[in-house]
Amino acid sequence: MNAKDILAHGHRDVYQALDGLTMEDWQRAGVTGRWSLKDMAAHLASYELFLEDALKFVLGREPRPTLEAMISDRVGFDNQQVANRQALSAAEILTEYGQAHQRVAGLVEELGSERLRQVGTIPWYGPEYSLDDFIVYANYGHKREHVIDITTFRRTAHLDRRP
């Protein structure tokens, strides 16, 4: 597996899905339940930070606040992470997401393909999984799911003004 390529494709897809929105568009609720497009971006930013912390876990680095928040409250994690970003603008959330992605790319490079595919390095996710698995399922697959949500919402709410 080429983790760098998978991460790059997921990152590109998120930016493409959110491209061209107006300030008003960002506030429109209904992407998934009551979440707005801004809330969805906040959710995706929190999962990029979650991946960063997962990579740091394997490297033995701290702090890992997003990983700790997920482990301590899986049920409330999503809503709490979105609530934590309510005061931020959409641009600030996208900056946070982009910066986290840059750090993730650096950590993936540092870990190398052999360590990424090593099973058992993330016991809190499942002892039979590797970071490669986590990247595909919990990051890329998660992004693809929400890119579809965003794209569908934009189409049905007539927010897709892209050529």
Secondary structure, DSSP 4 states (H G I P E B T S, - for coil): --HHHHHHHHHHHHHHHHTT--HHHHT-EEEETTEEHHHHHHHHHHHHHHHHHHHHHHHT-S--HHHHHHHH-TTTHHHHHHHHTTTS-HHHHHHHHHHHHHHHHHHHHHHHHHHHT-TTS-TTT-TT--HHHHIIIIIIIHHHHHHHHHHHHHHHTT-----
